[in-house]
């Protein structure tokens, strides 16, 4: 059984109603409760009232940038899980989002299987961080965890901007 409540809320922020509908349907089929927002203002209002487990956030919104929403959410709630989604994948936006605290960056069209795994991993990681008291980790555990996170984050960042091939990390080699 997963270490989280499958009825956790996910906020979907996109100005395209069809995308919001598709994501909401997928999230509900996975056991999540989905809420929708179509603008920066609506996203911030709904985030602050619902405090969802995760946010799926488009970059290009009619009244501003999703990157501004990301910064505001992270300023108030640094532990918040924000997954950026966009049809306009640009290296600068990807880097800004990941440096701004986004958990991940997914281009459109969205691969629902990839999205499901990303959401599940993000929520599970958040729950595990909450379970381990800050003082309970030894210095060695903290170093190992930090090294692993940095390695995976760097690998994920490189994949997102198209700079990583399996051969680069020896994947598939004997």
Secondary structure, DSSP 8 states (H G I E B T S, - for coil): --SS-TT-EEEEE-S-HHHHHHHHHHHHHTT-EEEEE-SHHHHHHHHHHH--SEEEEESEETTEEHHHHHHHHHHH-TT--EEEEESS--HHHHHHHHHTT-SEEEESS--HHHHHHHHHHHHHHHHHHHHS-GGGS-HHHHHHHHHHHHHHHHHHHHHHTT---GGGGTTT--
